[in-house]
């Protein structure tokens, strides 16, 4: 949720078309999967936190969707990877 607010009020130029597209996408996901947009946003933020530990990702282009199909729900995540971080094995 904080990420979306940062995008909306950030000093860098944010295309209003992209913001509207993201909002519409969240509404559609909510309708399709019968979960709130807050749930999707929280899931997205948690995924970003974990993935950031291992990969450099493009958070602006990251998308997370829950899709219903044939009485099952699938989590679909599109995560553009910019690079890999060195991970120290313990």
Secondary structure, DSSP 8 states (H G I E B T S, - for coil): -HHHHHHHH-SS---HHHHHHHHHHHHHHHHHHT--HHHHHHHHHHHHHHHHTTEEE-TTT-EEEEEEETTEEEEEEE--EEEE------
